[in-house]
Amino acid sequence: MVAAPLQAWARGLRDLTGDGGVRKAELRPGSGPAVPPAASAAVKYSGYLEHRDVPFCTNGYDRSPGLMKLGKDITLRGLEIGLLTMKKGEVARFVFTPDYAYGCQGCPPLIPPNATVMFEVEVLDFLDSDESDRFFELTAEQQDTFPLQKVLKVADTEREFGNYLYRKQHFESAKDRYKRAFSILGRSPSSEAEQCQIDASRLLVLLNLSLTYLKLERPAQALAYGEKALEIDRRNAKALFRCGQACLCMTEYEKARDFLVRAQRIQPFNHDINNELKKLASCYKNYMEKEKQMCCRMFTPLSSSD
């Protein structure tokens, strides 16, 4: 970023507010819908003062910026207005007057009073979590009054949120989102069709939880959630595979073999399952060799001195 006067920043910018308070130039187009109100967005940004070429704030060095919820985590009024005009993948430049930035007081020592600032912003991704967040603000009794389709939609949003966090390797946070989804899927169905819908949603969340606990190196919990998934679908190859992985982590080799062989019967050409069976065979061989060495040491007589 090269230091520039305000006039250079503002050249060719579109007035978003009608009073010149928030002006925008699109630097790279995005795709899909615009960021909705109260969404959770992953954003890269850098803020500049006039005639300064070093940003006073930036998260541009973060490989994976965290999600910020509009209306809660973003304190700059102009930035929130600007984000609502952006799409996923878009890069834009904004100029904010003091009323839409840091006000007449500024933010000492970095921001002087009555400062107009420029922000360059990139929307990496966003999740429309508003409906889900408002649902979880209700009491359990209020939640129970919602139709099943609404509950399933909320659970799916939470699972997508967890998937996003998982891909960013924020496994603890992903686990919490999956658990939140699972917590609302225990209602009693009014028909067999509803039971099938609930089971399908529960199965996806349970598989996610099992995998996430493996990443968190907590195999006992991974096994427990994998077995819950098998209660819904005992021939689910992913659930059998997760259980096999968990048992292998806990050196429960016989149980691991049972789960993995069952998974292999269902998907005989699955690369991951076959590799896990090879890993199991190698671990078991090493285990038996160590046991043999231990037994030899136990029964080898101690040499005695004259």
Helices and strands as residue ranges (DSSP letters): H 6-10, E 14-15, E 22-28, E 31-34, E 40-49, E 57-58, E 67-69, H 77-83, E 87-88, E 91-96, G 98-100, E 117-127, H 130-136, H 140-143, H 148-167, H 171-183, H 192-215, H 219-232, H 237-249, H 253-266, H 271-299
